[in-house]
């Protein structure tokens, strides 16, 4: 399976990607996670990316495409991969297609996870992540039983810097203007599938598996 996950920030792409990894053992490649790691480690790339991320803007294509190319060449991607948060615009999608053609491993599905706009804001402002194991929680819908600590590993929960209200608004605008057109891009390519991203995590996962022909 070589899958692109599409959907607005807060649609639950990361959560569903993690369930796909647990069940099918293929790597999730999240450009957002790779960039955040670089920011946390203070690498030159992280320093360049941070100013864009803090404003809710896209990091320049050149930076992200370099990261993706290196990652897709790793041996674990030979058995498939899930792209989460990449591509984010048509130029990235076209470059990705060219890269994968050369590697002889084209995308076989693009799955759009659709969530009404009104729900996205609450999902994003309520989102908390475990510092140790990256387990996700939501203070409104799926709070940790231990307050600010992770139920799974006891790690500290934190709110992403870009999950603050003003930045979220900008990220949703950037999604509409630059990323939403990819739905048409993959529809034209004949590989688009869609699921509703509303309901429990397991219900949505059931729909994801059905849409991808995995069950
Ligand atoms: P995400 O975790 O996917 O919501 O990404 C968080 C932030 O990282 C985004 O708001 C962008 O600033 C940056 N980012 C992640 N993926 C990309 C990408 N494919 N292209 C450009 N910027 C990205």
Boltz pocket constraint, residues with backbone or C-beta under 6 A from the ligand:
constraints:
  - pocket:
      binder: B
      contacts: [[A, 9], [A, 31], [A, 32], [A, 33], [A, 35], [A, 49], [A, 52], [A, 53], [A, 54], [A, 56], [A, 57], [A, 58], [A, 59], [A, 60], [A, 61], [A, 64], [A, 84], [A, 85], [A, 86], [A, 87], [A, 88], [A, 92], [A, 162], [A, 171]]
      max_distance: 6.0
